[in-house]
Structure formats: C-alpha cells, structure tokens
Amino acid sequence: MHTMRQRIVQCLSPAGLHRMAYTEWGDPKNCRVLICVHGLGRCGRDFDFIAEALAEEYRVVCPDVVGRGRSDWLKVKALYEVPQYAADMITLIARLDVERVDWLGSSMGGLIGMGLAAQENTPIGRLVLNDVGPVVAVASLQRIDQTLGKAPRFDSFADAEKYIRLVSATFGKLTDAQWHHLTEHVVRTAADGKIEMRYDPGIAEPARKTLQLCQGKDLELWPLYDAIRCPTLVLRGAQSDLLLPETVAKMAGRGPHAKIVEIPDVGHAPMLMNEGQVAVVREFLLAA
C-alpha cells in the first residue's frame, strides 16, 4: 500500500491569489512525474486507483483544478477556463521541481494537457488523452449544460450517491465501492447538515458561454492538436458522445499521430479503475 500525501500550492489569477490542492503518490524524490487531471465537475481523487498502481514507477500528482475538491473557488467566475487552469499547472510543475512530466488528462484535463503540449518548450513528455480530443461534440456540451452547476442538495450521502450514479452512468460498470469513492470526494456536508456538491457552481458559467458561441456546432481545436509533437495515446469510451469515432480516426493520421485504444462498455469517460484500463496506460507511458 502506497501512502498518499495531500499538499497545497499557491497560484495567481488576474483576480488575485488562490490555493490549488493536490494529492501525491510514490517517492517524492522520483524525477519521473505523472500529472493526472480530472474532468469538468470531478476532482483529483478520481485517480486514486491508477495513482497507487503506478506509484512504483512514478511520482503521481493529482491536482484538484481550482473551483473543485479541496481547492479554492475563484472570485471571478469568467476565469474558469483552460488558460487559467494551464497557468496553475505550470505553477504546480515549478513546485515539483522537475523539467519534464508525463500527463494523463480526462475530458477537461485532456484539454488542459493539449493546451500545454502544443506550446514550444512544453514540459510534457508523453500525453494521454482520456476520452477527449480536438473536436468536442455539441451534443455532449448540451448534456453537460443540463447538469453542471445544477445539482440539488441531498438529505443523505445515499441520495447523493444515487444522483452521481445517475448523472455519471456513462462511466460504465463500476463496483459499489468504486461508486462510493467517486461520490465521497465530490460532495461535502453543509452547515445545515445537507449534502452538497463540492465544486463552485460558477464553473458552469464559461462552459455555458462556450455552448452559446458554438451556435449548435461542435467545438473544434485542430490547430492546437496539430502543434503537439510528443507521443500521444487516446483512450475512447466505445459509447462516448463527446469523442466521436471520426474524430479519433483523424487524430491517428495528423498532429502527433496518436495511438488509439477503444475501451468497451464505457461512454464518457473511462474511469481507469480496473487493471485492464490501467495496463493500457502503463504500457504506453513506460514504452522505451
């Protein structure tokens, strides 16, 4: 059993300072670092299983993107966008005192990774995009719009878990223990005893604006993807409505010419909580 460390790093936005929480696994002196970044309404504890599985080979670092988990909430909600998240990650990498990291990003975490991997002199050595790419299907944006920031408050943890199972049904077949884990770190008990989501409802505001700007069309980021030069693996949930088969086919043939692996019986997104999914990621990351 590897021990997990909980840390905080201070970051800067145009609205002032905020703290970003992260969990860390493995040897803190290991210069081989894997950063795992979660999806829009999730948190860094989603990666506990894969972090523990990779902790022999890597120092695994799993941040709570600002506005989620144990991290601070931003005063200016318009800043909940990829440029701010990417800046925070560069601050985190500086704190870790390494020149190079590998990156595993689920959904939003993958978009942040793409944004950083596309830069000249990027610190990202290997990139894993978990069910996300340079085309975000408008149907998935509309689905996110219906739930993000609109969660009710609950009378009990059991009710909260039922809600998480419902809105996250596309994660696929998970055990009761896994659903419990995926619920306990994204909810908290409020002062009045009710259970509520642990993210700032304001994270939904920029997402809604993006949906309006799309005007019913898919969100396309091909110039970003085409600028990526590092080895790239794309995991696609076989039933995903966010990352479509025609997008991954193009991703294999341009930019970094990503390796594609489809995960059966899952939509958006594979949660990397079983050994088969972890093995795919490990094999790619540790390839010579």
HUSUL-V555303 format. One record per helix or strand of 2 or more residues. SS is the DSSP state (a for helix, b for strand). FROM is the first residue (numbers start at 0). TO is the last residue. Records with the same first field share a line. If there is no record, write none. Layout:
SS=FROM-TO / FROM-TO
This chain:
b=3-12 / 15-24 / 32-36 / 58-62 / 100-105 / 123-129 / 134-135 / 186-188 / 194-196 / 218-219 / 230-236 / 258-262
a=43-53 / 76-78 / 81-95 / 107-116 / 137-146 / 156-166 / 168-170 / 175-183 / 202-213 / 221-225 / 244-252 / 274-284
